[in-house]
Amino acid sequence: MKNMNSDEAKHKNIIDMAFGFSAMTRVFEKRSTAKIVNRLDETLSQIASLKNGKEFQNLHDDFCRWFAQNVKTAERKNKNGTIKPSMPASYGYQRPNTVGSYLIAFWK
């Protein structure tokens, strides 16, 4: 584990807290949280260098596209016994109300 300065530690703690309190993570397949947290960390580390709203929107859109392409929902057994299969998550790019979208907007 690399040594973090105070800003990096603060960013990591915010991400960890957001995912610790988020009910959304149960919707996604196992091991998705680590994948999402790593991508958020990478994305959020770029925010301070953005020069304008267009660059911010591009960063946000890139994260959301990545999310929709790389995160799948968990297979779920419904109460009636049917199984809802795992599928690519549409949260993010199509519906910008994900933890990642909120964090990116909050960070700005």
N, C-alpha and C positions, 0 to 999 in steps of 0.2 A: 504494500500500500504506500503510495507516495505521500510525502509531507505536504500538507495543505496550509496555505496562508489563511488568515481569518475570513476573507471574503469567500474563498473557495469552501471553507467549512460551513459558512452561513448558507451558501447556495445548496450544498449537499443536505444540510439539516432541513431546509425548507422543502426540498423535494421529498426527503424521507418522511417528514411530517405529513405532507399532502397525501402520500400514498398510504401512510399508516392510518389515516382517518377516512380515506376514500372507500365508499361502498362499491365503486365501479370496478375495483380490481378483481372482485369475485366473478365478474362476468367473463373475464378473459382466461384463456388456457393457462395451465401451470407454467411457471417460469417466465411469464410475460412481464411481470412487475420489474424484474431485474433488467430486462431488455428495454423497457420503457424508461426506467430511471436512468439508465446509461445514455440513452438518446436524449432525454431531457437535459441531462447534465451537459452534454456536448452542445446542444442547441442553446441553452441558457447562457453558457459561457461566451457566446457570440453577441449577446444583446448589447453589452456596453460599447461595442465598436460600431453599432449601427448608426448611420448618419441621418436617416429620415424614415418617414412612415412607409414608404415603398419598400425599403430594405427590410423593415420589420415585417410587413405583410408577406414578403417573399420568404423570410425565415419561418414564419408561422405556417405558410402554405407548404413549405418543404417538410416541416415536421408532420403536418397532418397527412400529406401524401405517404410519407414513410410509415406512419401509423396504420393507415388503411391497407398498405401493402404487406406489413410485417407482423401485425397483431391479429390473432384469431380469437373468436369467442370460445368458451369452454363448451364441450358437449354437455347437454343438460337433459336429465330425465324428468319429464313432466309428471304431474300428479296422476294423470290418467295412464301412465306407463309408456307413453310414446317418448321417443328420444329426439331431441332437437340436436342435430349434428353441429359440430364445430364448423365455423365458417369465418371468412375474413371479416374483421370488424369494420363497420362503416363509421364508427365514431371518429371524429376529427375532421377529415376532409369534407365529408358530406354533412356532418352535424357537428358544428364547432362548439360543443358543450362538454368537452372532455376535461379531465384533470390537467392534461398537458396544455390544452388551449387556455384554461383558466390561469395556469401557472405562467405561461408565456405572457398573457395579457397583464397579469399582476406584476410581473418582473419589470415590465416597461414602465 
